[in-house]
Amino acid sequence: MLEGNWRKEKLLVIRKKIFAYAPEMKEEIRYSMLNYGKDDYFGFALMRTKIRQPLCRYNRQD
């Protein structure tokens, strides 16, 4: 099982790699996503997701 803040740790690693490869890129929130690009051209976006446990009647502990 992963720790509670693993997403933040992974994001920091990804950011470091992005800015090492392309320091001219800027980071911006657009459409509720973290976008990376230059000027008005954004190459990719990272979206925040929430992991939810699936509901399954076989895993219930009554």
N, CA, C and O atoms as CSV, one atom per row, in Angstrom:
chain,resi,resn,atom,element,x,y,z
A,1,MET,N,N,0.840,-1.185,0.000
A,1,MET,CA,C,0.000,0.000,0.000
A,1,MET,C,C,0.885,1.249,0.000
A,1,MET,O,O,1.929,1.278,0.652
A,2,LEU,N,N,0.469,2.260,-0.721
A,2,LEU,CA,C,1.234,3.499,-0.828
A,2,LEU,C,C,0.903,4.443,0.326
A,2,LEU,O,O,-0.203,4.421,0.864
A,3,GLU,N,N,1.879,5.271,0.696
A,3,GLU,CA,C,1.663,6.258,1.744
A,3,GLU,C,C,0.635,7.298,1.293
A,3,GLU,O,O,0.293,7.374,0.113
A,4,GLY,N,N,0.156,8.082,2.227
A,4,GLY,CA,C,-0.867,9.072,1.922
A,4,GLY,C,C,-0.415,10.186,0.998
A,4,GLY,O,O,-1.224,10.698,0.225
A,5,ASN,N,N,0.863,10.584,1.049
A,5,ASN,CA,C,1.311,11.729,0.245
A,5,ASN,C,C,2.171,11.305,-0.942
A,5,ASN,O,O,3.007,12.090,-1.389
A,6,TRP,N,N,1.999,10.112,-1.460
A,6,TRP,CA,C,2.825,9.632,-2.574
A,6,TRP,C,C,2.609,10.458,-3.838
A,6,TRP,O,O,3.537,10.620,-4.630
A,7,ARG,N,N,1.390,10.989,-4.043
A,7,ARG,CA,C,1.133,11.794,-5.238
A,7,ARG,C,C,1.962,13.065,-5.233
A,7,ARG,O,O,2.515,13.455,-6.262
A,8,LYS,N,N,2.051,13.714,-4.077
A,8,LYS,CA,C,2.841,14.938,-3.979
A,8,LYS,C,C,4.312,14.646,-4.257
A,8,LYS,O,O,4.973,15.407,-4.965
A,9,GLU,N,N,4.822,13.559,-3.710
A,9,GLU,CA,C,6.221,13.186,-3.935
A,9,GLU,C,C,6.486,12.921,-5.418
A,9,GLU,O,O,7.503,13.360,-5.954
A,10,LYS,N,N,5.583,12.212,-6.075
A,10,LYS,CA,C,5.745,11.918,-7.503
A,10,LYS,C,C,5.663,13.193,-8.337
A,10,LYS,O,O,6.414,13.355,-9.299
A,11,LEU,N,N,4.758,14.094,-7.975
A,11,LEU,CA,C,4.633,15.354,-8.695
A,11,LEU,C,C,5.925,16.158,-8.608
A,11,LEU,O,O,6.364,16.731,-9.605
A,12,LEU,N,N,6.530,16.207,-7.444
A,12,LEU,CA,C,7.777,16.953,-7.286
A,12,LEU,C,C,8.896,16.355,-8.137
A,12,LEU,O,O,9.716,17.090,-8.686
A,13,VAL,N,N,8.935,15.035,-8.251
A,13,VAL,CA,C,9.933,14.373,-9.105
A,13,VAL,C,C,9.682,14.722,-10.570
A,13,VAL,O,O,10.618,15.027,-11.309
A,14,ILE,N,N,8.421,14.675,-10.985
A,14,ILE,CA,C,8.071,14.988,-12.372
A,14,ILE,C,C,8.407,16.439,-12.697
A,14,ILE,O,O,8.967,16.722,-13.756
A,15,ARG,N,N,8.066,17.367,-11.788
A,15,ARG,CA,C,8.375,18.791,-12.006
A,15,ARG,C,C,9.867,19.010,-12.183
A,15,ARG,O,O,10.292,19.762,-13.060
A,16,LYS,N,N,10.656,18.357,-11.353
A,16,LYS,CA,C,12.105,18.502,-11.427
A,16,LYS,C,C,12.624,18.041,-12.788
A,16,LYS,O,O,13.496,18.683,-13.373
A,17,LYS,N,N,12.089,16.932,-13.288
A,17,LYS,CA,C,12.500,16.420,-14.594
A,17,LYS,C,C,12.068,17.353,-15.723
A,17,LYS,O,O,12.825,17.585,-16.667
A,18,ILE,N,N,10.861,17.883,-15.626
A,18,ILE,CA,C,10.359,18.798,-16.661
A,18,ILE,C,C,11.256,20.026,-16.752
A,18,ILE,O,O,11.693,20.395,-17.842
A,19,PHE,N,N,11.533,20.659,-15.621
A,19,PHE,CA,C,12.318,21.892,-15.637
A,19,PHE,C,C,13.799,21.644,-15.899
A,19,PHE,O,O,14.501,22.554,-16.340
A,20,ALA,N,N,14.284,20.446,-15.642
A,20,ALA,CA,C,15.669,20.120,-16.012
A,20,ALA,C,C,15.778,19.977,-17.526
A,20,ALA,O,O,16.776,20.384,-18.120
A,21,TYR,N,N,14.756,19.399,-18.148
A,21,TYR,CA,C,14.762,19.175,-19.597
A,21,TYR,C,C,14.429,20.455,-20.372
A,21,TYR,O,O,15.046,20.758,-21.393
A,22,ALA,N,N,13.437,21.197,-19.862
A,22,ALA,CA,C,12.978,22.409,-20.568
A,22,ALA,C,C,12.724,23.532,-19.557
A,22,ALA,O,O,11.579,23.774,-19.177
A,23,PRO,N,N,13.774,24.209,-19.126
A,23,PRO,CA,C,13.613,25.259,-18.102
A,23,PRO,C,C,12.763,26.445,-18.559
A,23,PRO,O,O,12.297,27.224,-17.728
A,24,GLU,N,N,12.560,26.588,-19.852
A,24,GLU,CA,C,11.751,27.719,-20.342
A,24,GLU,C,C,10.253,27.473,-20.197
A,24,GLU,O,O,9.460,28.398,-20.371
A,25,MET,N,N,9.856,26.255,-19.884
A,25,MET,CA,C,8.428,25.966,-19.712
A,25,MET,C,C,7.889,26.670,-18.482
A,25,MET,O,O,8.596,26.886,-17.498
A,26,LYS,N,N,6.616,27.019,-18.569
A,26,LYS,CA,C,5.983,27.589,-17.394
A,26,LYS,C,C,4.875,26.659,-16.923
A,26,LYS,O,O,4.342,25.854,-17.687
A,27,GLU,N,N,4.553,26.788,-15.680
A,27,GLU,CA,C,3.546,25.945,-15.024
A,27,GLU,C,C,2.335,26.815,-14.736
A,27,GLU,O,O,2.461,27.906,-14.180
A,28,GLU,N,N,1.175,26.333,-15.112
A,28,GLU,CA,C,-0.026,27.141,-14.964
A,28,GLU,C,C,-1.230,26.240,-14.735
A,28,GLU,O,O,-1.295,25.126,-15.255
A,29,ILE,N,N,-2.182,26.734,-13.949
A,29,ILE,CA,C,-3.444,26.014,-13.753
A,29,ILE,C,C,-4.413,26.486,-14.828
A,29,ILE,O,O,-4.734,27.671,-14.909
A,30,ARG,N,N,-4.874,25.556,-15.649
A,30,ARG,CA,C,-5.858,25.846,-16.699
A,30,ARG,C,C,-6.862,24.716,-16.726
A,30,ARG,O,O,-6.484,23.544,-16.728
A,31,TYR,N,N,-8.133,25.056,-16.748
A,31,TYR,CA,C,-9.202,24.057,-16.793
A,31,TYR,C,C,-9.064,23.052,-15.649
A,31,TYR,O,O,-9.277,21.855,-15.840
A,32,SER,N,N,-8.710,23.542,-14.466
A,32,SER,CA,C,-8.549,22.728,-13.248
A,32,SER,C,C,-7.467,21.663,-13.374
A,32,SER,O,O,-7.511,20.648,-12.678
A,33,MET,N,N,-6.496,21.886,-14.259
A,33,MET,CA,C,-5.385,20.958,-14.420
A,33,MET,C,C,-4.081,21.738,-14.382
A,33,MET,O,O,-4.043,22.924,-14.711
A,34,LEU,N,N,-3.019,21.065,-13.981
A,34,LEU,CA,C,-1.697,21.657,-13.969
A,34,LEU,C,C,-1.100,21.486,-15.362
A,34,LEU,O,O,-0.832,20.367,-15.800
A,35,ASN,N,N,-0.891,22.620,-16.061
A,35,ASN,CA,C,-0.417,22.605,-17.447
A,35,ASN,C,C,1.022,23.081,-17.537
A,35,ASN,O,O,1.458,23.937,-16.768
A,36,TYR,N,N,1.753,22.510,-18.493
A,36,TYR,CA,C,3.140,22.897,-18.747
A,36,TYR,C,C,3.276,23.289,-20.213
A,36,TYR,O,O,2.844,22.561,-21.107
A,37,GLY,N,N,3.878,24.440,-20.443
A,37,GLY,CA,C,4.073,24.882,-21.817
A,37,GLY,C,C,4.811,26.198,-21.871
A,37,GLY,O,O,5.402,26.645,-20.888
A,38,LYS,N,N,4.766,26.815,-23.048
A,38,LYS,CA,C,5.451,28.080,-23.282
A,38,LYS,C,C,4.528,28.976,-24.085
A,38,LYS,O,O,3.875,28.530,-25.029
A,39,ASP,N,N,4.479,30.229,-23.705
A,39,ASP,CA,C,3.566,31.198,-24.314
A,39,ASP,C,C,2.138,30.676,-24.189
A,39,ASP,O,O,1.695,30.392,-23.076
A,40,ASP,N,N,1.412,30.542,-25.280
A,40,ASP,CA,C,0.046,30.001,-25.220
A,40,ASP,C,C,-0.021,28.559,-25.684
A,40,ASP,O,O,-1.112,28.042,-25.923
A,41,TYR,N,N,1.103,27.906,-25.815
A,41,TYR,CA,C,1.151,26.520,-26.270
A,41,TYR,C,C,1.541,25.623,-25.103
A,41,TYR,O,O,2.638,25.726,-24.554
A,42,PHE,N,N,0.625,24.748,-24.742
A,42,PHE,CA,C,0.862,23.861,-23.616
A,42,PHE,C,C,0.992,22.432,-24.118
A,42,PHE,O,O,0.136,21.925,-24.842
A,43,GLY,N,N,2.076,21.803,-23.718
A,43,GLY,CA,C,2.378,20.461,-24.217
A,43,GLY,C,C,1.577,19.364,-23.551
A,43,GLY,O,O,1.171,18.400,-24.200
A,44,PHE,N,N,1.348,19.509,-22.254
A,44,PHE,CA,C,0.604,18.461,-21.552
A,44,PHE,C,C,0.070,19.005,-20.241
A,44,PHE,O,O,0.459,20.079,-19.782
A,45,ALA,N,N,-0.829,18.237,-19.653
A,45,ALA,CA,C,-1.463,18.636,-18.399
A,45,ALA,C,C,-1.512,17.442,-17.455
A,45,ALA,O,O,-1.622,16.293,-17.881
A,46,LEU,N,N,-1.430,17.738,-16.187
A,46,LEU,CA,C,-1.575,16.726,-15.157
A,46,LEU,C,C,-2.873,17.003,-14.418
A,46,LEU,O,O,-3.121,18.121,-13.966
A,47,MET,N,N,-3.683,15.986,-14.304
A,47,MET,CA,C,-4.989,16.153,-13.678
A,47,MET,C,C,-4.995,15.490,-12.312
A,47,MET,O,O,-4.477,14.386,-12.144
A,48,ARG,N,N,-5.572,16.158,-11.360
A,48,ARG,CA,C,-5.691,15.593,-10.014
A,48,ARG,C,C,-6.809,14.569,-10.010
A,48,ARG,O,O,-7.921,14.844,-10.459
A,49,THR,N,N,-6.512,13.417,-9.511
A,49,THR,CA,C,-7.537,12.386,-9.416
A,49,THR,C,C,-7.591,11.868,-7.995
A,49,THR,O,O,-6.615,11.954,-7.249
A,50,LYS,N,N,-8.711,11.346,-7.639
A,50,LYS,CA,C,-8.901,10.789,-6.317
A,50,LYS,C,C,-9.159,9.298,-6.467
A,50,LYS,O,O,-10.046,8.880,-7.211
A,51,ILE,N,N,-8.392,8.522,-5.770
A,51,ILE,CA,C,-8.570,7.074,-5.831
A,51,ILE,C,C,-9.640,6.682,-4.825
A,51,ILE,O,O,-9.578,7.051,-3.652
A,52,ARG,N,N,-10.594,5.950,-5.290
A,52,ARG,CA,C,-11.686,5.501,-4.426
A,52,ARG,C,C,-11.697,3.987,-4.369
A,52,ARG,O,O,-11.362,3.304,-5.337
A,53,GLN,N,N,-12.078,3.492,-3.244
A,53,GLN,CA,C,-12.195,2.055,-3.082
A,53,GLN,C,C,-13.487,1.601,-3.754
A,53,GLN,O,O,-14.538,2.197,-3.519
A,54,PRO,N,N,-13.435,0.568,-4.577
A,54,PRO,CA,C,-14.663,0.079,-5.199
A,54,PRO,C,C,-15.575,-0.558,-4.159
A,54,PRO,O,O,-15.124,-1.204,-3.213
A,55,LEU,N,N,-16.852,-0.357,-4.364
A,55,LEU,CA,C,-17.815,-0.981,-3.482
A,55,LEU,C,C,-18.049,-2.410,-3.943
A,55,LEU,O,O,-18.385,-2.655,-5.102
A,56,CYS,N,N,-17.875,-3.318,-3.054
A,56,CYS,CA,C,-18.051,-4.720,-3.406
A,56,CYS,C,C,-18.703,-5.422,-2.227
A,56,CYS,O,O,-18.196,-5.352,-1.107
A,57,ARG,N,N,-19.795,-6.083,-2.461
A,57,ARG,CA,C,-20.508,-6.721,-1.359
A,57,ARG,C,C,-19.722,-7.881,-0.766
A,57,ARG,O,O,-19.993,-8.297,0.360
A,58,TYR,N,N,-18.761,-8.406,-1.502
A,58,TYR,CA,C,-17.978,-9.535,-1.006
A,58,TYR,C,C,-16.867,-9.100,-0.048
A,58,TYR,O,O,-16.323,-9.925,0.686
A,59,ASN,N,N,-16.533,-7.819,-0.052
A,59,ASN,CA,C,-15.464,-7.326,0.811
A,59,ASN,C,C,-15.987,-6.625,2.053
A,59,ASN,O,O,-15.202,-6.121,2.855
A,60,ARG,N,N,-17.271,-6.588,2.219
A,60,ARG,CA,C,-17.836,-5.928,3.399
A,60,ARG,C,C,-17.499,-6.695,4.653
A,60,ARG,O,O,-17.426,-7.924,4.648
A,61,GLN,N,N,-17.296,-5.964,5.721
A,61,GLN,CA,C,-17.042,-6.581,7.012
A,61,GLN,C,C,-18.150,-6.158,7.958
A,61,GLN,O,O,-18.054,-5.127,8.623
A,62,ASP,N,N,-19.176,-6.941,8.011
A,62,ASP,CA,C,-20.350,-6.608,8.855
A,62,ASP,C,C,-20.165,-7.115,10.266
A,62,ASP,O,O,-21.042,-6.928,11.109
